[in-house]
Amino acid sequence: MRKKFTLLMACILCAVSMAWAQNVTIKGLVKDQQGLPLPGVSVKVKGTNQGASTADNGSYTISAPQNAVLEFSFIGFKTVEETINGRTSINVTLSDDNQQLNEVVVIGYGTTVKKDLTTAVVSLSSKDIENQPVTNPLQAIQGKAAGVQITSQSGKPGSGVSVTIRGNTSINASNSPLYVIDGVTSRDASFLNPTDIESLTILKDASAAAIYGSSGANGVILITTKKGSSDQIRATFNAFTGFSNLWQKQDVLNRDQYIALMGELGYDTNGLGNENTDWQDLTFGTGVQNSYQASISGGIKGGQYSLSTGYQQDKGVVAPAKLDKYTLHFNGSQNITKWLKLTGNAALTQSNSIDVSDNANVARGGTILSALTTPPTIGVYAANGTYAFNPYKGGSENPVANAFAAKNNNRNFRFLGAFAAEVKFTPDFSFRSSISTNNNDNRYSYFLDPYSTDYGRTQKGVRNANFSTDHVWLNENILNYTKNWGKNAFTATGGMTLQESKYYYLGYNEQNFIGDNGQLLSRGTSIPVQLPTASQWSKRSYLARLTYSYDSKYLFSTNFRADGSSRFGPENKYGYFPSASIGWRISGENFLKDVKAINDLKLRASWGKVGNDEGIGDYSYLELYSPTTQGSYVFSQLPNPGLKWEETTQTNIGLDLSMFNSRVVFTADAYLKKTKDLLINQPLPNSIGFGSIASNVGDMENKGLEFVLTTKNFVKDNFTWTTDINFSLNRNKVTSLGDKVGSINFGGIYERDAAIRVVPGRPLGSFYGYVSNGVDPQTGNIVYQDLNNDGTINADDRTFIGSAQPKFTYGVNNTFTLGNFGLNFLFQGVQGNQMFNASRMELEGMNDSKNQSAVVLNRWTTPGQITNVPRAIKDNTSNTLTSSRFVEDGSYLRLKTTTLSYNFGAATLGKLKMSKVMIYASAYNLLTFTDYTGFDPEVNVNSANGPAMGIDYGTYPQSRTFLFGVNVGF
């Protein structure tokens, strides 16, 4: 009986297997919603590699088991699955997959879908900033957003970046955007861990930013961190390690060439050492980058959570510069009831850094500049074991001494946290109240012993220290109402916010650590009394927004915000900031419905006003008296009760176009920004006794164009290629400085005239100085142009000699996939800007005992000689005046990032019980194309988005980095 039963079961199984294995041939047509055939649609048997593609007329033929499932997929359309069920003919209609248009975009105090945006907004996701060797997340979006110029201040570990959105709007006030991190406002986002970020939304025009009123004058960057999901627990681990090096060196004089120059200058060259030191080799080494990030996320009934921690280390190419960064991030939410939801988030960051001196002008050089100017005839150490220095110039340390002699440490602790409760009165009406804090504590210490360096011996040891805290809290109370009926969609938002900051600073200084008997003391005997500094500011704001759309074709939005700031007097405390925007989806009209090539076409127009109260003191409108160490008070600030808001209005016109099943997406924007009542420190005559007074003086204008093009060049089963191109141009101009201010100077240079002057009719960053007409063949001196023809070269002969403002900026990002392999590379460029290379004043000056650039080998030596390098003159700087001689083309094209990756397939992941395994290799700043003769065309000794931009003066250069990493998920 058992044998018969076994035989029966085997027959049944064979019959089932034969039935399943019996293939049928299926034919059919694939069309879009308009009934047009779709060629190139992928038709696959689900769960297998068996597949086919539709022909030009949309037809296909495929053989498959009669009970299998067919998958129909095509870029720009939703994937459709059809069970065969024995059929031999299956026709399919694919509907548009407006995934990009329906993408949810975070805006101020809410969200919207991308297709309904009426303002200039750009959104970036976590994939745009991952796998890069950066400790500042803003560095990772450089070159990826039109109208957003991101410039590194220097290549030093932990150095900041300057972010400029649609040009500079202020002179003394801030030109940096506002950051809103999970609803918490901040003037900085560099402390965040890049891997914790889910998305960044950049509000570029005033209508988008006006909901933030006084804080949105320079644009707003909304940062959303990663959250948990309610479906399952997920764990990830990301790690990379890499190294960096200097991408180019500078040619300087060797020992014999240096000795010849010193003899020409009249120095006694007897007794110079026998060394021929290459200081650049000793100064610039190999940097190391390491990063380890781990996270866990998931959900419980009615709630979600995400917890992550990380460690990043960046050892610079100039030792001992280093940054160690530790981060901890939490994000969670919980539905207590059907009508009450609680959310909380916190981000903690501790950064410990070791600094090396740069940007130190040339009084003692700084590490970077002294690597070029230190004589090659000396070694690192003198015979007595101390650091060697220029024998002709006391206090001029060698670069190793500059880097290692001083203990130069900084510790920073940041805490960003928020707690919120949301009450839903109805499904359409809700109230949200939140309280958040943004705390920044910083401790700095510097010690230079009294023995090892010439400067330390002169000062008999130096200790400097300071401590600062900045605590900001914010309370927001927001009502939201949403109502959709028929083809109508309406939202209303209103609320009130309160914000307050408390700042405290205490500095400390000690000198003279050598006792009367020459012994080293534990404390300095010279300790000047220093008084602490404290200040406060507060704001109260009221906001409202209305949006309305009809049939997703006719779109309207308006905002209003009133801000009250304690930085202004009672008469001008409040500023009022309205905005409005409209949109017309032309593709929704009947006359375009039959145009199959266009998926979406929308026109946008907006206008708005925003304000600025940054860049001035917290009590600038008041008469101030400062305490002295003797217990008395001195009159320190003139009052200005009429001080008021700096205001910027912006008009924007934009177009959004999607074509060919979203294979081509194009965006264009044109804008005009006008700023009035600029907040500046107005210079005063010396006779008054005060250098300046905070005032509303002058106007400024920015106008520009932005273009973004995204194309899906190839979309095949095993190969894809997409390209993203962005292009921006901005024209900045100061239109007025009022009746009492003719000009303002910026960009001071050691022992020379300032390099930058602000005047009406010129852009910020305009270089000002003498016009150099080359070298006089008879005298060997630089010939400066006598502009007023009075026969004398003096300050009246200075004029404008260049501009740091670029003509345009751009980025080109290409992404390829081939099977499991991925390749991405981003080119980022700046064109038409100029740099003032102040380092050359010291490297080509030939006026003292510093080593010089190899360029001076072509210096003038005999009458009649034709050259562009002047003669050597000891203790004379007349050939290195602030002039056009040192203005260079700062344009560059840089292969900013390139990444080659491999994602393990589903079969391997299933065996490993993992959701993701990716290994990758990346390079950062791999190639740079530029005519700039300095170390790096991107660095700035001053802020890159302030009036003194575009000056390179011994600044720490950016390095070229290579790294290898792995991303895994469970």
Protein Blocks (a to p, Z undefined) as FASTA:
>chain_A
ZZmmmmmmmmmmmmmmmmmmpccddddddddfkopacehiacddehiabdcdddfkopac
ddddfkbccddddehiacddddfklpabdcddddddfkklmpccddehiacdfklpcbdc
ddddfklmgoiacfbfklmmgoiaghiacddfblcehiacdddeeiafbfklccbdcdde
ehiacfbfklpcfklpmbdcddfbfklmmmnmmmmmnopaddddddddfkbccddddddd
dddddfbdcddddfklmmmmmmmnopafehiafbdcdfklmmmccdddddddddddddde
hiacdddddddddddfbdcbdcddddddddddddfblmbccdddddddddddddddehkl
jmnopamlmmmmpcfkbcfbdfkopacddfklghiacfklmmmmpccddddddddddddd
dddfbfkbccddddddddddddddddddfklpmklmmnnpaadddddddddddddddddd
dddehjbccddddddddddddddddddddehjbcfkopacfbdfbdcddddddddddddd
ddddddddehhlaccdddddddddfkbcfklmpccdddddddddfklpmklmmmmkbmbd
cddddddddddfehiafklmpccddddfkopacdfbdcdfkbccdddddddddddddeeh
hlaccdddddddddehiacdddddfklopabdcddedjdddddddddddddfbacfkbcc
dddddddddddddfbgbjklmbdcehiaehiacfbdcdehiaehiacddddebjafknop
acdddfkonopacfklgccfbdfbdfbdcdddddddehjbccdddddddehiacddfklm
mmmnopafbdcdfklmmpcfbghiacfbdcddehiaklmcccfklgccfbdcddfbacdd
ddddfklmmmnopabdcdddddehkbccdfbfbfblkbcfbdfkbfkgoiaehiacdddd
ddddddddZZ
